[in-house]
Amino acid sequence: MPWNKEDYPDSLKNFTASVRNKAIEIANALLEDGYEEGRAISIATAQAKEWGENHDKKIRKEKH
């Protein structure tokens, strides 16, 4: 099931929009390559965090 900006895994809800969108992009590509959803989410989360750090992006939303 491909994800989008409105419909994505709960595990991505605390990320900033830019990092979450990168994770969604990566996860969807992994799904197309035949990865299972859980594995795709796990890999995409790690890679999106790394991408954010390498691009000086804030990773997580502020807690209220």
Buried (B, 14 or more C-beta within 10 A) or exposed (E): EEBEEEEBBEEBEEBBEBBBBBBBBBBBBBBEEEBEEEEBBBBBBEBBBEBBEEEEBEBEEEEE
